[in-house]
């Protein structure tokens, strides 16, 4: 009788009850997965969360981007970025600076181009410590890293040595790209690159877009993890960085890698579909010297 008063059938009433039950159950499952992934990647973005969550759900329970955003908003789970900067690059020095070799090159396999950079991490008891990173441009995999109390070039060299060990193959013809900081221009660093047959490339200005992937890796590590955690001292920082690098390389999907992890992408070849507009300019891909160098 009540259904009739509202112009509805009994079947419609029970279907609606069942629909709400399924909707609420789906939200509970999605929220449990959000908490799981956020426990490892506390600041991971909505799109990557959507990809990870849908990979765990049956197809009839997949959640859309806007629905996930609304769910996070209702449960106070949205995050906003905070930005702080400090200077880690000093390029006003007498040492030789190399030209930019990667302006119009899009890599088609791993170990064709590596990018390097240094960022800072604030600890509670010891002030700033510095993270030196070497990243494979094609796969976004962190190949080598070192955490140090100062910006001395010896620590940057240790990160490069780790990257060479982790590659475990001939690196002849690889391009190493960095800013023009004194750590990358010093004799010991340059000598090791040349010993390995690695070509040297550097930014030509202070524009961060000239080393955008390295800057992006720095930002991911800080924005999604460290900026919102309290790191007690350098020992705790080393342990935490080791955990983060493992999660970054093996768990976190990348929109620039068709939502693959860096370790998965590292084993691929060919152009990878990107889920966002990249900043590569349309270079001359018919340059036979460049293509031969990068694909041999």
Secondary structure, DSSP 8 states (H G I E B T S, - for coil): -HHHHTT--HHHHHHHHHHHHHHHHHHHHHHHHHHHHHHHSTT--HHHHHHHHHTTS-GGG---HHHHHHHHHHTT----------------SSS-------TT----BTTSEEEEEEEEEEETTTEEEEEEEEEETTT--EEEEEEESS--HHHHHHHHHHHHHHH-S--TT-EEEE---HHHHSHHHHHHHHHTT-EEEE-SSS-GGGGHHHHHHHHHHHHHTGGGS---SHHHHHHHHHHHHHHHHHT--BGGGTTB-HHHHHT-BS----SS--------TT-HHHHHHHH-
